[in-house]
Amino acid sequence: MTLDRVAALRDERTALLTLCESFTEEHWCTPSRAAGWTVQDVLAHMGSGCHAMFTAAAPRMLFSRDIESTNDDMVDVRRSWSPAQVLGEYRIWSARVIQVAGALSRTPMAFVPIRLAELGRFPLRILPAGALTFDHHAHLRHDILPALDLPDPGTDANRMDVVIEWMLAVLSNQIRTSAPWMDKPIALTLRGIGGGVWTVRPSGSIVRGDEHAEVIVEATAIEFPEWGTTRVSWRERDVSIIGDQDYASRFLDQLNVV
């Protein structure tokens, strides 16, 4: 499977800009589905994250012990900005991230592991393009569009592949540090575009294939970013368990990709 992470981010950026450029003042002021943030705040978060990569704020973001608190702080600084200022920052700095991500992906630096706050370390080939593709996907489809009662513009296999790749990379790090109770593998089967079968091992490594796991979690790939980030409970979506129900439920209850 060959992923084009930079293309995925570029496509998500285009979808977001197309939407935002049609917004009225009322749209910008509407409370989003992200608790405590308006639609404008969500875009301020995305723009500030892109901008921070090119400023002295980068170390603070990379070495934060609480990435969500850090994100809140950066949004707070922009609360007095106009929608035009917020959109302008996002437009300029997201474009520069895409340029840098494309350049980095063609160098040996692509394999260098970089820390991202408490989420762990990730090779540069998936950071920042993979992280930001996921961030765009989740915020656009689950925080902005539902709040405004607007339709999903759709996605494609490449973008979903990149979103799932990032989520599994975060999950892998989380299991290594916070799931000592896991003592047997779980097969994760996601159906539809971006889907596949992975084995989640107790060690935290996640590999393609089910490796004959006795516990299986089945779901649709398109719903995974919503319940995998705890925006809704997995029990409210098309998720089924084969095998040890209690063990799989404990795994799913703990899963929270941020």
PyMOL commands that set and color helices and strands:
alter all, ss='L'
color gray80, all
select helices_A, chain A and resi 5-20+25-29+39-52+58-62+67-77+83-104+108-111+117-119+129-148+157-178+221-227+234-236+245-254
alter helices_A, ss='H'
color red, helices_A
select strands_A, chain A and resi 113-115+121-123+186-191+196-200+206-208+215-220+240-242
alter strands_A, ss='S'
color yellow, strands_A
deselect
rebuild
show_as cartoon
